[in-house]
Amino acid sequence: MGTWILERALTDTAEMRKAHPEVTINVNLAYMQLGEADFRSMVIKLLKESGTTPGGLCLELSDDIASWDPRHLKNQIATLKSWSVLIALDVHSFGALDLIVKEKLPIDILKLGPEFAGNYKNGITKKAMLESIVQFARQINMKVCITGVESKEMAEDMKNYGPTSLQGYYYSRPLPLEEVSKLPLFEVKETKEQENRK
């Protein structure tokens, strides 16, 4: 199932990037996938077959990787990044952050879950923690995505912390491929392109 999902995601992404080259597809990895002996070769094979251009794929790791052998993990990530695959890490605990600091994992995007951004109004400690994590990530050239954004108010508040991007149901719920291109983000880009051609 994991291979089929990745194959379908890359095929769809290659098609979308013809009209929207800035599009990147994020694919969540199951805990054991990255540890499979042929995982790297499988990803590279699918990248070649799909024709997905560099930067089109971002693999999302869960913070369960904190229990892995760091050397194996770094080798897997380094090989994938050599093929222009972006690596994101879903962070739900300080264990994953500790791993990044100690092992200098080459992560591209830090995705902060509700454990950090949820209930952000409940006390100065929560706010200070979120601000510190975002600043830390940016200082080591790591992008930050705050997830779980479900309202306009929360989106505006989260922007004050300086993340690279926000994610959540406020922007969109999961959609089939044919509906994605109808999102306002793509409509705005297409309108600007039409104006530039006049």
LUMLUMTOR-755205 format. One line per 4 residues: number of its first residue (from 1); their letters; for each residue y, z, x of C-alpha. Coordinates in nm, 4 decimals. Example, Ala and Ser with C-alpha at 12.3 -4.5 7.8 and 13.67 -1.06 7.14 Angstrom:
1	as	-0.4500:0.7800:1.2300; -0.1060:0.7140:1.3670 .
This chain:
1	mgtw	0.0000:0.0000:0.0000; 0.2418:0.0894:0.2821; 0.2027:-0.2523:0.4473; 0.2507:-0.4348:0.1175 .
5	iler	0.5704:-0.2429:0.0426; 0.7166:-0.3194:0.3840; 0.6171:-0.6854:0.3601; 0.7790:-0.7197:0.0172 .
9	altd	1.0919:-0.5344:0.1292; 1.1383:-0.7596:0.4320; 1.0785:-1.0774:0.2305; 1.3373:-0.9717:-0.0281 .
13	taem	1.5829:-0.8658:0.2418; 1.5559:-1.1952:0.4283; 1.6418:-1.3745:0.1049; 1.9353:-1.1462:0.0226 .
17	rkah	2.0816:-1.1688:0.3730; 2.1258:-1.5436:0.3316; 2.4122:-1.4712:0.0920; 2.4931:-1.1170:0.2094 .
21	pevt	2.4200:-1.0872:0.5847; 2.5490:-0.7304:0.5904; 2.2629:-0.6059:0.3698; 2.0136:-0.3621:0.5244 .
25	invn	1.6988:-0.2465:0.3455; 1.5839:0.1128:0.3895; 1.2101:0.1785:0.3681; 1.0722:0.5316:0.3547 .
29	laym	0.7742:0.5901:0.5796; 0.4832:0.8074:0.4756; 0.4220:1.0968:0.7134; 0.1223:0.9411:0.8899 .
33	qlge	0.2352:0.5772:0.9058; 0.4364:0.6116:1.2244; 0.1359:0.7683:1.3935; -0.0993:0.4796:1.3217 .
37	adfr	-0.2019:0.2935:1.6367; -0.1129:-0.0508:1.5026; 0.2041:0.0471:1.3156; 0.4504:-0.0957:1.5675 .
41	smvi	0.2666:-0.4270:1.5981; 0.2425:-0.4495:1.2188; 0.6185:-0.4025:1.1762; 0.6974:-0.6587:1.4466 .
45	kllk	0.4555:-0.9084:1.2893; 0.6172:-0.8682:0.9466; 0.9671:-0.9017:1.0929; 0.8700:-1.2329:1.2502 .
49	esgt	0.6938:-1.3656:0.9416; 0.9732:-1.2714:0.7013; 1.2514:-1.4105:0.9185; 1.4550:-1.0938:0.8704 .
53	tpgg	1.7503:-1.1064:1.1088; 1.8431:-0.8147:1.3417; 1.9742:-0.5084:1.1616; 1.8083:-0.5976:0.8336 .
57	lcle	1.5513:-0.3171:0.8371; 1.6037:0.0581:0.8516; 1.2973:0.2824:0.8562; 1.3481:0.6301:0.7124 .
61	lsdd	1.1509:0.9130:0.8679; 1.0946:1.2476:0.6985; 1.1708:1.5702:0.8817; 0.7950:1.6358:0.8961 .
65	iasw	0.8135:1.4579:1.2312; 0.9345:1.7890:1.3783; 0.5655:1.8792:1.4181; 0.4801:1.5622:1.6138 .
69	dprh	0.4338:1.5139:1.9855; 0.7917:1.4304:2.0978; 0.6823:1.1811:2.3645; 0.4753:0.9771:2.1199 .
73	lknq	0.7582:0.9885:1.8675; 1.0182:0.8688:2.1177; 0.7934:0.5840:2.2313; 0.7371:0.4649:1.8759 .
77	iatl	1.1074:0.4781:1.7943; 1.2107:0.3087:2.1210; 0.9772:0.0145:2.0580; 1.1026:-0.0330:1.7021 .
81	ksws	1.4665:-0.0139:1.8123; 1.3997:-0.2801:2.0767; 1.3400:-0.5110:1.7788; 1.6751:-0.4126:1.6219 .
85	vlia	1.5091:-0.1850:1.3665; 1.7396:0.0978:1.2622; 1.5964:0.4485:1.2368; 1.7143:0.7046:0.9821 .
89	ldvh	1.6022:1.0655:0.9564; 1.5936:1.2514:0.6257; 1.7020:1.6046:0.7055; 1.6067:1.8909:0.4754 .
93	sfga	1.5841:2.1696:0.7325; 1.7193:2.2740:1.0706; 1.3846:2.1903:1.2335; 1.4658:1.8188:1.2421 .
97	ldli	1.8135:1.8837:1.3795; 1.6656:2.1007:1.6515; 1.4286:1.8160:1.7436; 1.7188:1.5723:1.7810 .
101	vkek	1.9023:1.8105:2.0122; 1.6050:1.9083:2.2298; 1.4350:1.5707:2.2584; 1.7406:1.3437:2.2319 .
105	lpid	1.5715:1.1280:1.9701; 1.7503:0.7905:1.9390; 1.8208:0.8217:1.5668; 2.0775:0.5840:1.4157 .
109	ilkl	2.1433:0.7538:1.0826; 2.1217:1.1166:0.9792; 2.0592:1.1556:0.6054; 2.1536:1.4982:0.4761 .
113	gpef	1.9622:1.6123:0.1704; 2.0653:1.8455:-0.1125; 1.9703:2.1449:0.1011; 2.2913:2.0837:0.2956 .
117	agny	2.5202:1.9038:0.0520; 2.4026:2.0575:-0.2771; 2.5935:2.3556:-0.4135; 2.8594:2.2844:-0.1528 .
121	kngi	3.1169:2.4788:-0.3546; 2.9236:2.8030:-0.3232; 3.1005:2.9735:-0.0379; 3.2732:2.8929:0.2876 .
125	tkka	2.9478:2.9165:0.4878; 2.7938:2.6169:0.3100; 3.1058:2.4080:0.3653; 3.1351:2.5043:0.7318 .
129	mles	2.7681:2.4178:0.7903; 2.8027:2.0736:0.6337; 3.1209:1.9989:0.8254; 2.9647:2.1075:1.1551 .
133	ivqf	2.6560:1.8894:1.1109; 2.8630:1.5813:1.0260; 3.0906:1.6357:1.3249; 2.7939:1.6907:1.5574 .
137	arqi	2.6304:1.3664:1.4475; 2.9475:1.1638:1.4848; 3.0114:1.3016:1.8319; 2.6776:1.1620:1.9513 .
141	nmkv	2.7430:0.8251:1.7818; 2.5073:0.8864:1.4943; 2.5969:0.7711:1.1448; 2.5771:1.0230:0.8605 .
145	citg	2.4720:0.9569:0.5017; 2.5107:1.2380:0.2480; 2.2572:1.1969:-0.0300; 2.2284:1.3400:-0.3799 .
149	vesk	2.5788:1.2374:-0.4907; 2.5706:1.2421:-0.8705; 2.9334:1.2533:-0.9833; 3.2760:1.1131:-0.8992 .
153	emae	3.3998:1.4628:-0.8220; 3.1218:1.5221:-0.5716; 3.1749:1.1781:-0.4140; 3.5440:1.2522:-0.3581 .
157	dmkn	3.4682:1.5973:-0.2162; 3.1982:1.4635:0.0194; 3.4348:1.1996:0.1592; 3.6476:1.4838:0.2959 .
161	ygpt	3.3664:1.5771:0.5356; 3.3830:1.2376:0.7046; 3.0340:1.0903:0.6500; 2.9667:0.7239:0.7191 .
165	slqg	2.8236:0.6685:0.3719; 2.7219:0.8377:0.0487; 2.4112:0.7857:-0.1636; 2.3100:0.8987:-0.5085 .
169	yyys	2.2812:0.8243:-0.8793; 2.6596:0.8214:-0.9117; 2.6514:0.4800:-0.7431; 2.3290:0.3426:-0.8865 .
173	rplp	1.9798:0.4326:-0.9955; 1.6841:0.2326:-0.8580; 1.7094:-0.1317:-0.9653; 1.4877:-0.4412:-0.9552 .
177	leev	1.5950:-0.6983:-0.6961; 1.7501:-0.9362:-0.9463; 1.9887:-0.6624:-1.0617; 2.0987:-0.5501:-0.7150 .
181	sklp	2.3229:-0.8518:-0.6515; 2.5108:-0.7680:-0.9727; 2.6332:-0.4360:-0.8346; 3.0141:-0.4055:-0.7964 .
185	lfev	2.9803:-0.3992:-0.4171; 2.8546:-0.7580:-0.4106; 3.0922:-0.8733:-0.6846; 3.3929:-0.7576:-0.4814 .
189	ketk	3.2711:-0.9406:-0.1709; 3.2069:-1.2615:-0.3618; 3.5519:-1.2455:-0.5233; 3.7191:-1.2106:-0.1828 .
193	eqen	3.5186:-1.5043:-0.0445; 3.6227:-1.7209:-0.3391; 3.9882:-1.6291:-0.2837; 3.9621:-1.7153:0.0863 .
197	rk	3.8293:-2.0610:0.0028; 4.1305:-2.1441:-0.2172 .
